[in-house]
Amino acid sequence: MVLAVLLLLVGLTSWYTVDESEQAVILTFGEVEEGISDPGLHFKLPWPIQSVETLSKETFSLQFGYEQKDGEVKDFPDETKMITGDENIVLADLVVQWKITDPEKYLFNAESPKDVLYDATSASLRSIIGSSKIDDALTSGKAEIEADVRDLLSSLIEKYDIGVSILAVKLQDVELPNEDVRKAFTDVTDARETMNTKINEANKYRNQKLNEAEGEKDAIISRAEGEKAARIERSRGDVAVFNALYGEYEGNPEITRERLVIETLEQVLPGAEIYIMNDDGNTMKYFPLRTMNNEQPKPAVEEGSEENNG
């Protein structure tokens, strides 16, 4: 019977199975021999020579400042109350994602690794909140606070060497301790948002006016450039006309001079009546072309014969 009991004990304690979500550690007289992470059926020496400790590979969640069970959330405000860097009180809770990466250290380097992790989380969060401003903790600085808490917590866990790794840190709620303070802070936040909105609208109006001014400036410059080009071309045309007249003047100065006088008079006095006059020193005689034009549509008068008749 004793032999049968021994054989049964050897048969029952000489093999063990490891699930895909598990990892195991073999102990020989209480001393760690090796870690097993491959799933399947494994064999070992019977108890009490060797024993097996099985741990999970899953990701665990550490809830700091609250506890959620069966859809209900229970808060622990005494644990989450802390002071910011600008001496304001806030309530902050978070969740830490972690997993066991070294089963031997997890089993033997600390009596309660979960308590060590909880205390390290509390110290890390209080340290980072204590060096942050309340505005950052309540508004846009949460992501930076989460990253800082994760870095500090990871460094602490590495120093404690308890065989776990920190995967993620997520702030759940950061709020003020009572309704009056929350309302006052909300009013301040709304005022700040209104101020930022007004500043953005002013900047938008300024940019719009600057763009309009830039457009008007470009239009003025464009018109000035066009006027400049037109004046240059007109000046070149005037120079060409002057050079042509000067060439004519050199060949026939008297005729050219008279023609210029007549053209100038036509431009200056476009509606004036024209008379051909002769002054012999005693009596001025003139020939009324306008009257004759009204009476005779096509007069044939020669200036020399008129002067002779006069």
Backbone torsions as a table, in degrees:
resi	resn	phi	psi	omega
1	MET	NA	-38.8	177.7
2	VAL	-64.2	-43.0	178.8
3	LEU	-62.7	-39.2	179.2
4	ALA	-64.2	-41.0	178.5
5	VAL	-64.2	-41.3	179.4
6	LEU	-64.1	-43.4	178.9
7	LEU	-62.7	-39.6	178.7
8	LEU	-64.9	-40.4	179.5
9	LEU	-65.7	-42.3	178.1
10	VAL	-63.8	-41.5	-178.7
11	GLY	-65.7	-38.3	-177.5
12	LEU	-79.2	-26.9	-174.5
13	THR	-109.0	9.9	-179.4
14	SER	-98.1	-1.2	177.9
15	TRP	-142.8	156.9	179.8
16	TYR	-155.1	160.2	179.9
17	THR	-118.9	146.7	176.7
18	VAL	-119.9	123.1	178.9
19	ASP	-77.3	165.1	179.7
20	GLU	-64.3	-26.2	-179.2
21	SER	-95.8	14.0	-175.8
22	GLU	-125.3	164.1	171.5
23	GLN	-139.9	148.5	-172.5
24	ALA	-128.5	157.6	176.4
25	VAL	-130.1	129.5	178.8
26	ILE	-93.8	129.4	179.4
27	LEU	-113.8	129.2	175.7
28	THR	-109.9	110.2	-173.6
29	PHE	51.1	39.7	176.3
30	GLY	86.6	-4.2	-179.7
31	GLU	-102.7	137.2	-176.8
32	VAL	-69.6	129.0	177.2
33	GLU	-98.4	-56.0	-177.3
34	GLU	-161.2	161.5	176.0
35	GLY	-103.2	142.9	-179.6
36	ILE	-119.4	124.0	177.1
37	SER	-121.7	-8.4	179.3
38	ASP	-78.1	129.4	179.3
39	PRO	-72.0	155.1	177.4
40	GLY	128.8	-167.6	-178.3
41	LEU	-91.2	130.7	-179.6
42	HIS	-131.7	155.8	-179.4
43	PHE	-118.4	153.1	-179.8
44	LYS	-151.1	176.7	174.9
45	LEU	-73.3	148.2	-175.3
46	PRO	-67.5	159.2	174.1
47	TRP	-67.5	140.2	13.5
48	PRO	-97.2	12.4	-179.1
49	ILE	-68.1	-52.3	179.4
50	GLN	-126.2	146.1	175.4
51	SER	-135.9	168.2	-175.3
52	VAL	-128.2	132.9	171.4
53	GLU	-110.4	124.0	-177.8
54	THR	-108.1	130.7	179.5
55	LEU	-125.9	157.1	-176.9
56	SER	-85.2	149.0	173.5
57	LYS	-94.0	-4.1	-173.2
58	GLU	-69.1	167.8	176.4
59	THR	-89.9	126.8	-178.9
60	PHE	-98.1	157.0	177.8
61	SER	-119.9	124.2	174.7
62	LEU	-101.0	116.0	179.8
63	GLN	-95.4	112.4	-179.0
64	PHE	-103.0	121.7	177.5
65	GLY	93.5	-7.3	178.0
66	TYR	-156.8	167.6	178.0
67	GLU	-141.8	128.2	-177.9
68	GLN	-116.1	118.3	178.5
69	LYS	-140.2	132.5	176.9
70	ASP	54.1	38.8	177.4
71	GLY	80.4	-1.2	179.4
72	GLU	-109.0	140.8	-178.1
73	VAL	-111.6	127.2	177.6
74	LYS	-113.9	124.1	-178.1
75	ASP	-93.8	152.5	175.1
76	PHE	-126.1	81.1	-173.7
77	PRO	-63.1	-28.2	179.8
78	ASP	-65.6	-30.6	-179.5
79	GLU	-81.7	-27.4	-173.4
80	THR	-97.3	-5.6	-179.2
81	LYS	-77.2	125.6	-178.6
82	MET	-150.9	165.3	-174.4
83	ILE	-107.6	134.4	178.1
84	THR	-80.8	175.5	-179.5
85	GLY	-67.2	-24.8	177.0
86	ASP	-100.2	26.0	170.7
87	GLU	63.7	45.7	171.9
88	ASN	-118.1	149.4	-178.7
89	ILE	-95.6	131.3	176.2
90	VAL	-133.4	161.1	172.9
91	LEU	-110.2	121.1	-176.0
92	ALA	-131.3	129.1	173.6
93	ASP	-131.5	157.8	-176.2
94	LEU	-152.8	172.0	175.7
95	VAL	-126.3	137.9	-178.9
96	VAL	-115.1	126.9	175.1
97	GLN	-95.1	124.6	-177.5
98	TRP	-145.8	164.5	177.9
99	LYS	-149.9	160.0	179.7
100	ILE	-84.1	121.3	-179.6
101	THR	-110.9	-17.8	178.7
102	ASP	-137.5	95.3	-175.5
103	PRO	-59.1	-37.2	-178.2
104	GLU	-62.2	-48.1	179.9
105	LYS	-67.9	-35.9	179.1
106	TYR	-63.2	-35.3	-176.5
107	LEU	-81.8	-32.2	-167.7
108	PHE	-123.1	-12.0	-177.8
109	ASN	-86.8	-13.6	178.2
110	ALA	-147.9	144.6	179.6
111	GLU	-69.2	-36.7	179.1
112	SER	-140.3	87.8	-178.1
113	PRO	-58.6	-32.9	-179.6
114	LYS	-65.9	-39.3	177.4
115	ASP	-66.8	-38.9	177.3
116	VAL	-62.3	-42.9	179.5
117	LEU	-64.5	-39.8	179.8
118	TYR	-64.6	-45.6	180.0
119	ASP	-65.5	-38.4	178.6
120	ALA	-66.5	-36.5	177.1
121	THR	-64.8	-44.6	178.5
122	SER	-61.2	-44.8	-179.7
123	ALA	-64.8	-40.5	-178.9
124	SER	-66.3	-45.8	-179.1
125	LEU	-64.5	-44.1	-179.9
126	ARG	-64.6	-36.1	179.4
127	SER	-66.1	-44.9	-178.1
128	ILE	-71.4	-43.4	176.8
129	ILE	-61.7	-38.0	-179.6
130	GLY	-66.3	-18.5	177.8
131	SER	-107.3	9.1	-179.6
132	SER	-112.5	156.6	175.5
133	LYS	-85.1	155.9	-176.3
134	ILE	-64.5	-34.1	178.1
135	ASP	-61.6	-42.3	179.4
136	ASP	-66.4	-39.2	-177.8
137	ALA	-68.2	-31.9	-175.5
138	LEU	-96.0	-18.5	-173.7
139	THR	-124.6	-108.7	-166.5
140	SER	-83.7	-5.8	-175.8
141	GLY	-95.2	9.4	-175.8
142	LYS	-65.2	-40.2	-178.7
143	ALA	-62.5	-41.4	178.8
144	GLU	-67.2	-38.3	178.0
145	ILE	-64.2	-43.2	177.8
146	GLU	-58.2	-45.9	-179.5
147	ALA	-63.9	-41.1	179.9
148	ASP	-66.7	-39.9	178.3
149	VAL	-63.9	-41.8	179.6
150	ARG	-62.7	-44.5	-179.8
151	ASP	-63.1	-45.2	-179.2
152	LEU	-66.4	-42.6	179.5
153	LEU	-64.2	-40.5	179.2
154	SER	-62.8	-40.8	179.6
155	SER	-66.6	-38.1	177.9
156	LEU	-65.7	-44.5	-179.7
157	ILE	-64.4	-35.2	177.2
158	GLU	-65.3	-37.9	177.7
159	LYS	-69.1	-39.6	-179.7
160	TYR	-70.5	-24.9	174.2
161	ASP	54.4	57.3	-178.5
162	ILE	-104.8	11.1	172.2
163	GLY	80.2	21.4	177.8
164	VAL	-122.9	160.7	177.6
165	SER	-127.6	142.0	178.6
166	ILE	-90.6	123.8	-178.8
167	LEU	-95.8	-42.3	-177.0
168	ALA	-159.2	153.7	175.1
169	VAL	-130.5	128.7	-177.4
170	LYS	-132.1	118.6	174.2
171	LEU	-69.4	129.8	178.5
172	GLN	-89.4	-60.6	-179.4
173	ASP	-139.4	136.3	169.0
174	VAL	-129.2	113.1	-174.7
175	GLU	-142.8	168.0	179.9
176	LEU	-83.4	156.8	-169.0
177	PRO	-72.4	-23.8	-179.5
178	ASN	-143.0	168.9	-172.6
179	GLU	-66.7	-39.9	-178.8
180	ASP	-63.3	-44.8	179.3
181	VAL	-66.0	-39.3	178.8
182	ARG	-62.9	-41.3	179.7
183	LYS	-65.1	-42.6	179.2
184	ALA	-63.0	-42.7	179.2
185	PHE	-66.8	-37.5	177.2
186	THR	-62.3	-40.7	177.2
187	ASP	-61.5	-42.5	178.4
188	VAL	-64.0	-42.2	179.5
189	THR	-63.6	-42.2	178.0
190	ASP	-62.7	-41.1	178.1
191	ALA	-63.0	-39.5	178.6
192	ARG	-66.1	-39.9	178.0
193	GLU	-64.8	-40.0	176.7
194	THR	-62.2	-42.8	177.7
195	MET	-60.2	-46.0	179.4
196	ASN	-63.1	-37.4	178.3
197	THR	-63.6	-44.7	179.0
198	LYS	-63.2	-40.4	178.4
199	ILE	-63.1	-42.6	179.0
200	ASN	-64.6	-40.0	177.6
201	GLU	-65.2	-40.5	178.1
202	ALA	-63.8	-42.1	178.1
203	ASN	-64.3	-38.1	178.0
204	LYS	-64.2	-43.9	178.6
205	TYR	-63.8	-42.3	178.8
206	ARG	-62.0	-44.7	178.9
207	ASN	-62.9	-37.7	178.6
208	GLN	-63.5	-46.4	179.7
209	LYS	-65.2	-38.5	177.3
210	LEU	-63.0	-40.8	178.3
211	ASN	-65.3	-41.1	177.4
212	GLU	-63.6	-42.2	178.8
213	ALA	-63.7	-40.0	177.5
214	GLU	-63.3	-41.3	177.6
215	GLY	-64.4	-42.7	178.9
216	GLU	-65.4	-39.9	177.6
217	LYS	-60.9	-44.9	179.1
218	ASP	-62.6	-38.4	179.0
219	ALA	-65.6	-42.7	178.8
220	ILE	-62.9	-44.2	178.7
221	ILE	-62.2	-40.8	179.5
222	SER	-63.7	-44.3	178.2
223	ARG	-64.2	-40.3	179.0
224	ALA	-63.4	-41.4	177.2
225	GLU	-62.7	-40.5	177.4
226	GLY	-64.6	-44.0	177.9
227	GLU	-63.2	-39.3	177.5
228	LYS	-60.5	-47.9	180.0
229	ALA	-63.0	-40.1	-179.7
230	ALA	-65.2	-41.7	179.8
231	ARG	-66.7	-38.8	176.9
232	ILE	-61.2	-43.6	-180.0
233	GLU	-66.4	-40.2	177.3
234	ARG	-64.0	-39.8	178.3
235	SER	-63.4	-41.6	176.9
236	ARG	-63.1	-38.9	177.2
237	GLY	-65.1	-41.7	178.0
238	ASP	-62.4	-40.5	178.1
239	VAL	-62.7	-41.6	178.9
240	ALA	-63.7	-41.6	178.3
241	VAL	-64.3	-43.5	179.9
242	PHE	-61.8	-43.3	179.2
243	ASN	-63.1	-38.1	177.8
244	ALA	-65.6	-44.5	177.8
245	LEU	-63.6	-38.2	179.7
246	TYR	-64.5	-37.2	175.6
247	GLY	-63.7	-41.0	176.5
248	GLU	-66.0	-38.7	-178.9
249	TYR	-63.8	-39.8	178.5
250	GLU	-62.8	-35.6	179.2
251	GLY	-78.9	-41.2	-177.4
252	ASN	-139.3	81.1	-175.1
253	PRO	-64.4	-41.6	-176.2
254	GLU	-67.1	-49.0	-178.3
255	ILE	-62.7	-43.3	-178.9
256	THR	-63.9	-40.5	179.5
257	ARG	-61.6	-46.3	-179.5
258	GLU	-63.8	-40.4	-180.0
259	ARG	-63.7	-40.3	178.1
260	LEU	-64.4	-38.7	178.2
261	VAL	-63.3	-46.3	-179.3
262	ILE	-63.4	-44.8	179.5
263	GLU	-63.5	-36.2	177.9
264	THR	-66.5	-41.6	177.3
265	LEU	-63.2	-38.0	178.7
266	GLU	-64.5	-35.5	178.9
267	GLN	-75.5	-40.2	-177.0
268	VAL	-77.2	-40.7	-178.2
269	LEU	-122.6	76.1	-175.9
270	PRO	-69.1	-24.6	-177.6
271	GLY	-103.0	12.8	-177.3
272	ALA	-77.7	150.3	176.2
273	GLU	-85.0	144.5	-176.2
274	ILE	-105.0	131.7	177.4
275	TYR	-128.2	143.3	172.3
276	ILE	-101.3	119.9	-171.4
277	MET	-123.7	155.6	178.5
278	ASN	-139.1	124.1	-178.4
279	ASP	-116.4	111.9	179.6
280	ASP	-97.4	11.5	178.6
281	GLY	100.6	-21.4	-179.8
282	ASN	-109.1	-58.7	-177.3
283	THR	-128.6	132.4	178.5
284	MET	-84.3	123.6	179.5
285	LYS	-110.7	141.4	178.5
286	TYR	-138.9	160.2	-177.9
287	PHE	-115.1	108.6	-176.8
288	PRO	-74.0	91.1	-177.7
289	LEU	-68.3	-34.9	-176.9
290	ARG	-62.7	-42.4	180.0
291	THR	-65.1	-42.7	-179.8
292	MET	-69.7	-31.6	177.8
293	ASN	-65.6	-37.2	178.8
294	ASN	-68.9	-35.2	-178.7
295	GLU	-84.4	-41.4	-177.7
296	GLN	-120.1	108.8	-176.5
297	PRO	-59.6	-34.4	-176.2
298	LYS	-128.6	75.2	179.5
299	PRO	-74.3	145.7	176.0
300	ALA	-119.3	92.9	-176.1
301	VAL	-124.3	133.1	176.2
302	GLU	-102.7	135.2	-174.8
303	GLU	-63.4	-38.5	-177.6
304	GLY	-67.0	-41.5	-179.5
305	SER	-68.1	-34.5	179.0
306	GLU	-64.5	-43.3	179.2
307	GLU	-63.0	-37.9	179.7
308	ASN	-66.9	-41.5	179.5
309	ASN	-66.9	-35.9	178.2
310	GLY	-66.7	NA	NA
